[in-house]
Amino acid sequence: MASRPSDFAANPEPVQLTLVAALAWCRNAEITDALVDLLIGLISKINAKAERRV
């Protein structure tokens, strides 16, 4: 089943809390993955720049 965060209000409170917790967990993982990818890209750029200078 798929639902939007705006549809959470139609559920009982325990289900709402579970859905919000699951959404927060997934978003946290997505944000962490994106930040790690950004950091890896930045480190690669720094290494490439350092190799060109040497």
C-alpha positions as CSV (number, residue, x, y, z in Angstrom):
1,M,0.0,0.0,0.0
2,A,1.3,3.4,-0.8
3,S,0.0,6.7,0.6
4,R,1.1,10.3,0.8
5,P,2.1,11.9,4.1
6,S,-1.0,14.1,3.7
7,D,-3.2,10.9,3.9
8,F,-1.8,9.9,7.3
9,A,-4.6,11.7,9.1
10,A,-7.2,9.2,7.9
11,N,-5.5,6.4,10.0
12,P,-5.8,5.8,13.7
13,E,-3.0,7.4,15.8
14,P,-0.8,4.3,16.3
15,V,-0.8,3.7,12.6
16,Q,-0.1,7.4,12.0
17,L,2.9,7.3,14.3
18,T,4.2,4.1,12.7
19,L,3.9,5.6,9.2
20,V,5.6,8.8,10.2
21,A,8.4,6.9,11.8
22,A,8.9,4.8,8.7
23,L,8.9,7.9,6.5
24,A,11.4,9.6,8.7
25,W,13.6,6.5,8.7
26,C,13.6,6.3,4.9
27,R,14.2,10.0,4.4
28,N,17.1,9.8,6.9
29,A,18.7,7.0,4.9
30,E,18.2,8.9,1.6
31,I,19.7,12.1,3.0
32,T,22.7,10.1,4.5
33,D,23.3,8.4,1.2
34,A,23.2,11.6,-0.7
35,L,25.6,13.3,1.7
36,V,28.0,10.3,1.5
37,D,27.9,10.5,-2.3
38,L,28.6,14.2,-2.2
39,L,31.5,13.7,0.2
40,I,33.0,11.0,-2.0
41,G,32.7,13.2,-5.1
42,L,34.4,16.1,-3.2
43,I,37.2,13.9,-2.1
44,S,37.7,12.6,-5.6
45,K,37.9,16.2,-6.9
46,I,40.4,17.1,-4.3
47,N,42.5,14.1,-5.1
48,A,42.4,14.8,-8.9
49,K,43.4,18.4,-8.3
50,A,46.3,17.3,-6.1
51,E,47.5,14.7,-8.7
52,R,47.5,17.4,-11.4
53,R,49.6,19.7,-9.3
54,V,52.2,17.0,-8.6
